[in-house]
Amino acid sequence: MATVCAVIASTHHPFYLRASTATGGDRPPFADEWVEKIRRFRETLTRARPDVLVMVGSDHFHQLWLDNMPQFLIGKAPTFDANWYNEEREFGLPRMTLAGQEDLAAHLLRTGLDADFDLAFSNELRIDHSITCPIITLRPDADLPIVPIYTNIFAPPLPQPRRFVALGRAIREMVESWPSDLRVAIIGTGHLSLELGGPRQFGPHGPDPDFDRKAVEWIATGDLNGCLREVTLDSLHAPGNATHGFMDFMLMMGAAGENVTADHVDTLDLFHTMEAYFTWYPKGSGL
């Protein structure tokens, strides 16, 4: 059976590539520290020696819209075109073509349905920065096949936080049941407190530092019970109008396991958001 060699969770700031490659007066004062944190974070994936990446993210209304909004969707295709014009224009993100792993995608769909998750799928999915930014930071050569999984964190009605946790657990079990000798890293990206287009967007840190501190502690220690006691669909409005992306972090906590301490934890306060990076090496991963 396949080996889950790493479970990784991070934010996905689209400005990283431009900030990290800027020079001279265009280089932000925080760029060097950010680059060093990303280099250490990247090594946690390299050390795991993955063959395949399962990538969990959320479409930012690029391909999925209110005419057809699945709650959970798996991309099932031999290749995926990536990044959109506005991402190229605003953030300097390159157009990319990423290889898919169709056998694993088909396995996740079949076993997911059998586990009572009515997963949608797409053979023509084009992906955006929620998945490409983690690839840029963690695997810039983009040389590994992926299975993209999209969650709905933007368009109500949303799934409950506990459903994200349950899906994370299921993804881990489904990957481990895949009849393959390949090593699979499960990588998911979300937000801590985040405000988009609101009055708290451009502060010196995220809009709710208290929430961010609690969130990092929940994730780093695998405190799912504490997290689920406090986090609801209603409560996530308070830390910022886009904080429902935190449910993708909760999904990754489900994949990592309850009360499992992360092997790598790092954060960076970055003008309007806290960036956060976590890696777990499951038992049996060979590390």
C-alpha positions as CSV (number, residue, x, y, z in Angstrom):
1,M,0.0,0.0,0.0
2,A,1.0,3.6,-0.5
3,T,2.9,5.4,2.3
4,V,1.9,8.9,3.6
5,C,5.4,10.3,3.9
6,A,4.4,13.7,5.1
7,V,1.3,15.8,6.0
8,I,2.0,19.5,5.4
9,A,-0.2,22.6,6.0
10,S,0.6,26.2,5.1
11,T,-0.8,29.5,4.0
12,H,-0.5,30.4,0.3
13,H,0.4,34.1,0.0
14,P,0.5,34.9,-3.8
15,F,3.0,37.7,-3.2
16,Y,5.8,35.3,-2.2
17,L,7.3,34.7,-5.6
18,R,7.5,38.4,-6.5
19,A,8.8,39.4,-3.0
20,S,11.5,36.6,-3.0
21,T,12.8,37.5,-6.5
22,A,12.8,41.3,-6.2
23,T,16.1,43.1,-6.1
24,G,17.4,46.5,-5.1
25,G,14.9,49.1,-4.0
26,D,12.0,46.8,-5.1
27,R,12.9,44.1,-2.5
28,P,10.6,44.3,0.5
29,P,12.4,44.6,3.9
30,F,10.8,41.3,5.1
31,A,11.9,39.3,2.0
32,D,15.1,37.8,3.3
33,E,13.4,36.5,6.5
34,W,10.5,35.1,4.5
35,V,12.8,33.3,2.0
36,E,14.8,31.7,4.8
37,K,11.6,30.4,6.5
38,I,10.5,29.0,3.2
39,R,13.8,27.3,2.6
40,R,13.6,25.5,5.9
41,F,10.0,24.6,5.2
42,R,10.8,23.3,1.8
43,E,13.4,21.0,3.2
44,T,10.7,19.2,5.3
45,L,9.1,18.1,2.0
46,T,12.4,17.2,0.3
47,R,13.3,15.1,3.3
48,A,10.1,13.1,3.0
49,R,11.1,11.9,-0.6
50,P,7.6,12.1,-2.1
51,D,6.6,10.5,-5.4
52,V,3.1,12.1,-5.5
53,L,1.5,15.2,-4.0
54,V,-2.2,15.4,-2.9
55,M,-2.9,19.1,-2.9
56,V,-5.8,20.5,-1.0
57,G,-6.9,24.1,-1.8
58,S,-9.8,26.3,-2.7
59,D,-10.7,27.9,-6.0
60,H,-10.8,31.7,-5.7
61,F,-13.9,32.0,-8.0
62,H,-11.6,31.4,-11.0
63,Q,-13.2,28.3,-12.4
64,L,-15.9,27.5,-9.9
65,W,-18.8,29.9,-9.7
66,L,-22.3,30.1,-8.3
67,D,-23.8,28.3,-11.3
68,N,-22.0,25.1,-10.1
69,M,-20.2,25.1,-6.7
70,P,-19.2,21.7,-5.4
71,Q,-18.4,21.4,-1.7
72,F,-15.5,19.0,-2.3
73,L,-14.0,18.3,-5.7
74,I,-11.2,16.1,-7.0
75,G,-9.3,16.9,-10.2
76,K,-8.9,13.8,-12.3
77,A,-6.8,14.5,-15.4
78,P,-3.4,13.7,-16.9
79,T,-2.4,17.4,-16.8
80,F,-3.6,20.6,-15.2
81,D,-3.2,24.1,-16.5
82,A,-2.5,26.5,-13.7
83,N,-2.8,30.1,-12.8
84,W,-5.0,32.7,-14.3
85,Y,-4.4,36.1,-16.0
86,N,-5.2,38.2,-13.0
87,E,-2.8,36.1,-10.9
88,E,-0.1,36.7,-13.5
89,R,-0.9,40.4,-13.7
90,E,-1.2,41.1,-10.0
91,F,1.4,38.7,-8.5
92,G,3.7,37.7,-11.3
93,L,2.7,34.1,-11.1
94,P,3.8,32.1,-14.1
95,R,1.5,30.0,-16.2
96,M,2.2,26.3,-15.4
97,T,1.2,22.8,-16.6
98,L,1.3,20.2,-13.8
99,A,1.1,16.5,-14.3
100,G,-1.8,14.6,-12.7
101,Q,-1.8,11.2,-11.0
102,E,-5.0,9.7,-12.5
103,D,-4.8,6.3,-10.7
104,L,-4.7,7.9,-7.3
105,A,-7.4,10.4,-8.2
106,A,-9.7,7.5,-9.3
107,H,-8.9,5.6,-6.1
108,L,-9.8,8.6,-3.9
109,L,-13.1,9.1,-5.8
110,R,-14.1,5.5,-5.5
111,T,-13.2,5.0,-1.9
112,G,-14.5,8.4,-1.0
113,L,-17.9,7.6,-2.4
114,D,-17.8,4.3,-0.5
115,A,-17.0,6.2,2.7
116,D,-20.1,8.4,2.2
117,F,-18.4,11.5,0.8
118,D,-20.2,12.5,-2.3
119,L,-17.1,13.9,-4.0
120,A,-17.5,15.8,-7.3
121,F,-14.8,15.5,-9.9
122,S,-13.5,17.3,-12.9
123,N,-11.5,16.1,-15.9
124,E,-10.9,19.7,-17.1
125,L,-9.9,21.5,-13.9
126,R,-7.7,24.5,-14.1
127,I,-6.1,25.4,-10.8
128,D,-5.1,28.6,-9.1
129,H,-2.7,30.0,-6.6
130,S,-4.1,28.1,-3.6
131,I,-2.3,25.1,-5.1
132,T,0.4,26.6,-7.2
133,C,1.8,28.8,-4.5
134,P,2.5,25.9,-2.2
135,I,4.2,24.1,-5.2
136,I,6.3,27.3,-5.8
137,T,7.4,27.3,-2.1
138,L,7.7,23.6,-1.5
139,R,8.6,22.1,-4.8
140,P,9.6,24.9,-7.2
141,D,10.7,22.4,-9.9
142,A,7.1,21.2,-10.1
143,D,8.4,17.8,-11.1
144,L,5.9,15.6,-9.2
145,P,2.4,14.5,-10.3
146,I,-0.5,15.9,-8.2
147,V,-4.0,15.2,-7.3
148,P,-5.8,18.5,-6.6
149,I,-8.7,18.6,-4.1
150,Y,-10.8,21.7,-3.9
151,T,-13.0,22.7,-1.0
152,N,-15.7,25.3,-0.8
153,I,-14.7,28.0,1.8
154,F,-16.2,31.0,-0.1
155,A,-19.7,30.4,-1.2
156,P,-22.4,29.7,1.4
157,P,-23.8,27.3,2.4
158,L,-20.5,25.9,3.5
159,P,-19.8,22.5,5.0
160,Q,-19.5,22.5,8.8
161,P,-15.9,22.6,10.3
162,R,-16.3,19.0,11.6
163,R,-16.9,17.9,8.0
164,F,-13.6,19.3,6.9
165,V,-11.9,17.4,9.8
166,A,-13.7,14.2,8.8
167,L,-12.6,14.6,5.1
168,G,-9.0,15.0,6.2
169,R,-9.1,11.8,8.2
170,A,-10.7,10.1,5.2
171,I,-8.1,11.4,2.7
172,R,-5.3,10.0,4.9
173,E,-7.0,6.6,5.1
174,M,-7.8,6.5,1.4
175,V,-4.3,7.3,0.4
176,E,-2.9,4.6,2.8
177,S,-5.3,2.1,1.2
178,W,-4.1,2.9,-2.4
179,P,-2.5,-0.3,-3.8
180,S,0.8,1.3,-4.7
181,D,4.4,1.4,-3.4
182,L,4.6,5.2,-4.0
183,R,5.2,7.8,-1.3
184,V,2.5,10.4,-1.0
185,A,2.7,13.8,0.6
186,I,-0.7,15.4,1.6
187,I,-0.4,19.1,1.4
188,G,-3.2,21.6,2.3
189,T,-3.4,25.3,2.4
190,G,-5.7,27.8,4.1
191,H,-5.8,31.0,6.0
192,L,-5.5,32.1,9.6
193,S,-7.4,35.4,10.3
194,L,-7.8,37.2,7.0
195,E,-9.7,40.3,5.8
196,L,-10.2,40.9,2.1
197,G,-11.5,44.2,1.0
198,G,-12.6,45.2,4.5
199,P,-11.4,47.9,6.9
200,R,-8.9,45.5,8.6
201,Q,-7.1,44.3,5.5
202,F,-3.9,46.4,5.5
203,G,-2.9,46.4,9.2
204,P,0.6,45.6,10.4
205,H,-0.5,42.0,11.1
206,G,-3.5,39.7,10.6
207,P,-6.8,41.2,11.6
208,D,-7.1,39.1,14.7
209,P,-3.8,38.2,16.4
210,D,-5.5,36.5,19.3
211,F,-7.2,34.1,16.9
212,D,-4.0,33.5,15.1
213,R,-2.1,32.6,18.3
214,K,-4.8,30.1,19.3
215,A,-5.0,28.7,15.8
216,V,-1.3,28.1,15.6
217,E,-1.4,26.3,19.0
218,W,-4.3,24.2,17.9
219,I,-2.6,23.1,14.7
220,A,0.9,22.6,16.2
221,T,-0.4,20.3,19.0
222,G,-3.2,18.6,17.0
223,D,-5.8,19.9,19.5
224,L,-8.9,19.1,17.4
225,N,-11.2,19.0,20.4
226,G,-10.2,22.5,21.5
227,C,-10.4,23.8,18.0
228,L,-13.9,22.2,17.3
229,R,-15.2,23.6,20.6
230,E,-14.5,27.2,19.6
231,V,-14.7,27.2,15.8
232,T,-18.1,27.4,14.1
233,L,-19.3,28.8,10.8
234,D,-20.6,31.8,12.7
235,S,-17.5,32.3,14.8
236,L,-15.2,32.4,11.8
237,H,-16.8,35.7,10.7
238,A,-15.2,37.6,13.7
239,P,-11.5,37.1,12.9
240,G,-11.9,38.5,9.4
241,N,-14.2,38.2,6.4
242,A,-12.1,35.5,4.7
243,T,-11.2,33.4,7.8
244,H,-13.3,30.5,6.7
245,G,-10.2,29.3,4.9
246,F,-9.1,28.2,8.3
247,M,-11.3,25.1,7.7
248,D,-8.7,23.8,5.2
249,F,-6.2,23.9,8.1
250,M,-8.7,21.9,10.1
251,L,-8.9,19.4,7.3
252,M,-5.1,19.0,7.5
253,M,-5.3,18.5,11.3
254,G,-7.7,15.6,10.5
255,A,-5.2,14.2,8.1
256,A,-2.3,14.6,10.6
257,G,-4.2,13.0,13.5
258,E,-5.7,14.1,16.8
259,N,-3.2,15.2,19.4
260,V,-0.3,14.6,17.0
261,T,2.4,17.3,17.5
262,A,3.8,18.9,14.3
263,D,7.4,18.1,13.6
264,H,7.9,21.6,12.0
265,V,6.2,24.8,13.0
266,D,7.0,28.3,11.8
267,T,5.2,31.6,11.4
268,L,5.8,35.1,10.0
269,D,3.7,38.2,10.7
270,L,3.4,39.8,7.3
271,F,1.7,43.2,7.1
272,H,-1.9,42.0,6.7
273,T,-1.7,38.3,7.6
274,M,0.2,35.8,9.6
275,E,1.9,33.2,7.4
276,A,2.1,29.7,9.0
277,Y,3.9,26.5,8.1
278,F,3.5,23.0,9.6
279,T,4.8,19.5,8.8
280,W,4.1,16.1,10.3
281,Y,5.9,12.9,9.6
282,P,3.5,10.0,10.2
283,K,4.6,6.8,11.8
284,G,5.7,4.4,9.1
285,S,6.8,7.2,6.8
286,G,10.4,6.0,6.9
287,L,11.7,9.1,8.6
